[in-house]
Amino acid sequence: MLDIKFIRENSEFVKKELAKKKVPSEIIDQVLSFDLERRKFIKEVDNLKSMRNDANDQITKAKQQGKPVGKIIEGMKTVSQKIGDLDDSVGEVDKGMVKILSSIPNLPHSSVPVGSDASANQVVREWGKKPVFGFQPKDHMELAQKLGWISFERGAKLTGSGSILYQNQGAKLIRALMNMMLDLHIEKHGYQEVWPPALVNRASMTGTGQLPKMEDDMYRLKDEDLFLIPTAEVPVTNIYRDETLNEKDLPIKLTAYSPCFRREAGSYGKDTKGLSRVHQFDKVELVKFVRPQDSLNELESLVLNAEAVLQLLELPYRVVMLCTGDLSFAAAKCYDLEVYAPGSDKWFEVSSCSMFENFQARRMNIKYKTKDGKTEFVHTLNGSGVAFARTILCLLENHQQADGSIRFPEVFKKYM
């Protein structure tokens, strides 16, 4: 959430930056209107409270002098009623202002390329070479079904379209990826493992920015205001909601495996075949809580942590910096890791690594105490390290052999 004081003092700058995310300037005018009304009410309340304090002094003196105080008390009843009415008005204005502020996305960082859509994204670097086959490569759907590792039909029978049943070596592959990624991030990259719940409340979803904008893409329980998590980012980042951390403990680096659930309500017209876009998938998530001055460097190291997974899996990939128009609601800066899949002849995003500055921390009220005793909002970051479904898609297509078998990278010897 953006700071209302910052918006008030830099309204034209905020409008200009939000325009890069295709947000109309009128929304800032609405916030400023609420803010002006709120401050007017508060000023009136302060004046009335000052009058009430003066009257209390008068009552005390009058009683000491044996003078009547009835008229003063009667007058103060009217003042107290006005204060109560104004407090109610402030509360209503606060609700309206918070609602609008919650719908305003984060500002893009100054280093993010300006552009209206994905066509303006920038490839930062590439790793590995696209495989060259002496045969016509198959796509992952044909490979997985012939191997008996994945049943798209049975997954659809059990749940519906966009649901997958992994079986035999396919099921073992899920478990191997989970253990391999967690071991890497814990032992090599210094993350602490947590195992979060797969159900979270509305406050958690709002804190990380999934709500209110993306509620249509989320799975919500019918009889309770709880949501299936779209990513472990939500519960893991909310671990420290309404808490104040110590500077000496920063950065805090957490990693978690979780199933993830997304309705993909906005996926109409996108490629939804096979493993490219599913309603339930598995992922290892990386989350950081850092000092503001460290967040840019921590983002770069976060990307390297995710890249290490793809290098161990021997997958050709590229790192793409998203432009302003392609950034998510909460992100100030983001890199996507995209892996090439030869059978599909496409690049598939398997990780997004984002820096949110203090945007999420303000929504969740996560602060830290500096060495000199001041309190500030932390900066939060997260990234997939990495998502399983599309990674499996790319593993099958990149490491396929002429006979339809799969050559597993060396890293799997420990896990399969």
CORJO-V617614 format. One record per pair of residues at least 6 apart in sequence whose C-alpha atoms are under 6 Angstrom apart, sorted by sequence separation. I is the first residue (numbers start at 1). GAP is how many residues later the second one is. If there is no record, write none. Layout:
((I	GAP) (I	GAP))
This chain:
((144	6) (185	6) (186	6) (205	6) (220	6) (340	6) (369	6) (400	6) (156	7) (220	7) (340	7) (368	7) (399	7) (155	8) (219	8) (339	8) (368	8) (399	8) (155	9) (219	9) (338	9) (339	9) (367	9) (15	10) (59	10) (155	10) (338	10) (367	10) (338	11) (366	11) (367	11) (152	12) (322	12) (337	12) (338	12) (322	13) (337	13) (151	14) (321	14) (337	14) (150	15) (320	15) (336	15) (150	16) (263	16) (320	16) (336	16) (149	17) (150	17) (262	17) (319	17) (335	17) (149	18) (261	18) (319	18) (335	18) (149	19) (261	19) (318	19) (334	19) (358	19) (149	20) (260	20) (318	20) (334	20) (358	20) (149	21) (260	21) (317	21) (333	21) (358	21) (259	22) (260	22) (317	22) (333	22) (357	22) (259	23) (316	23) (317	23) (331	23) (332	23) (258	24) (316	24) (331	24) (332	24) (356	24) (201	25) (258	25) (331	25) (356	25) (200	26) (232	26) (257	26) (355	26) (200	27) (257	27) (354	27) (199	28) (256	28) (354	28) (199	29) (231	29) (256	29) (353	29) (198	30) (199	30) (230	30) (255	30) (353	30) (198	31) (229	31) (230	31) (255	31) (352	31) (229	32) (230	32) (254	32) (352	32) (254	33) (351	33) (204	34) (253	34) (253	35) (351	35) (252	36) (252	37) (350	37) (45	38) (251	38) (251	39) (250	40) (350	40) (218	44) (217	45) (218	45) (217	46) (217	47) (217	48) (38	52) (341	53) (343	54) (342	55) (341	56) (193	61) (195	61) (191	62) (192	62) (193	62) (194	62) (34	63) (191	63) (192	63) (193	63) (191	64) (31	66) (306	79) (291	87) (292	87) (290	88) (291	88) (290	89) (289	90) (289	91) (288	92) (288	93) (287	94) (287	95) (286	96) (313	96) (286	97) (285	98) (285	99) (285	100) (284	101) (284	102) (283	103) (283	104) (283	105) (282	106) (275	114) (276	114) (275	115) (162	116) (162	117) (209	121) (247	121) (244	122) (246	122) (247	122) (241	123) (242	123) (243	123) (244	123) (245	123) (246	123) (247	123) (241	124) (242	124) (244	124) (241	125) (141	133) (208	152) (207	156) (207	157) (129	187) (128	188) (127	189) (127	190) (126	191) (126	192) (125	193) (125	194) (124	195) (123	196) (124	196) (123	197) (122	198) (122	199) (121	200) (121	201) (121	202) (120	203) (139	204) (138	205) (139	205) (137	206) (115	208) (117	208) (118	208) (114	209) (115	209) (116	209) (117	209) (113	210) (114	210) (115	210) (112	211) (109	223) (105	224) (106	224) (108	224) (109	224) (105	225) (107	225) (176	239) (140	253) (140	256) (140	257) (21	303) (20	304) (21	304) (1	358) (1	361) (1	362))
